[in-house]
Amino acid sequence: MTDALTLQWTPRHGPPRKLVFESQPNTEYPWARIEFERRDAQWREVGIEYLPELTVHLSDNPETDQLPRQPIGGDDDE
């Protein structure tokens, strides 16, 4: 199973968009940020960036609301 966080929105002008933050276990950059745009009833990838870490704040307390810097799991953990 792949760990992923997806943010999707429709801008005021332009097609719907989404960002997918997907774990990349056992790699130099453990997260990928993949950007998609909705065109012709399909999601099309328009960009990708590999990230050394990812922090998501879900509230005003960054100490308790974070994803791990390294994805949990992967082939070595099974």
C-alpha positions in Angstrom: 0.0 0.0 0.0 1.3 3.5 -0.8 1.0 6.3 1.7 -0.4 9.4 0.0 -2.0 12.7 0.8 -4.2 14.3 -1.9 -5.3 17.9 -2.0 -7.9 18.7 -4.8 -9.5 22.0 -5.7 -11.1 23.9 -8.5 -9.6 27.3 -9.1 -11.8 30.3 -10.0 -10.3 30.3 -13.5 -9.0 27.1 -15.0 -9.5 23.4 -14.8 -9.6 21.4 -11.5 -6.2 20.6 -10.0 -4.8 18.3 -7.4 -1.5 17.7 -5.6 -0.6 14.2 -4.5 2.1 13.7 -1.9 3.2 10.1 -2.3 5.7 8.2 -0.2 8.7 6.8 -2.0 10.1 4.2 0.5 13.7 3.2 0.3 14.8 6.1 -1.9 17.0 9.1 -1.5 14.0 11.4 -1.6 11.2 9.7 0.5 8.3 11.9 -0.8 7.1 12.9 -4.3 4.8 15.9 -4.9 2.9 15.2 -8.1 0.7 17.9 -9.7 -2.3 17.0 -11.8 -4.7 19.0 -14.0 -8.1 17.7 -15.1 -8.4 17.9 -18.9 -10.9 16.0 -21.2 -12.4 14.2 -18.2 -9.0 12.7 -17.2 -6.3 13.7 -14.7 -3.1 14.5 -16.4 0.3 14.8 -14.7 1.8 18.3 -15.2 4.7 18.2 -12.8 6.6 16.2 -10.2 9.1 17.2 -7.5 11.0 14.8 -5.2 11.2 16.0 -1.5 13.6 15.1 1.2 10.9 15.6 3.9 7.3 16.5 4.3 5.6 18.1 7.2 1.8 18.7 7.3 0.3 20.9 10.0 -3.3 19.9 10.8 -3.8 22.4 13.6 -1.9 25.2 15.4 0.2 22.7 17.3 3.0 21.6 14.9 4.5 19.3 17.6 1.6 16.9 17.5 0.3 17.2 14.0 3.0 16.0 11.6 3.6 13.2 9.2 6.8 11.3 9.7 9.8 12.7 7.8 10.5 9.2 6.5 7.6 7.1 5.2 6.7 4.1 7.3 6.7 0.8 5.6 8.2 -0.3 2.4 9.5 -3.6 1.0 12.0 -4.1 3.9 9.3 -4.0 6.5 7.1 -6.8 5.2 
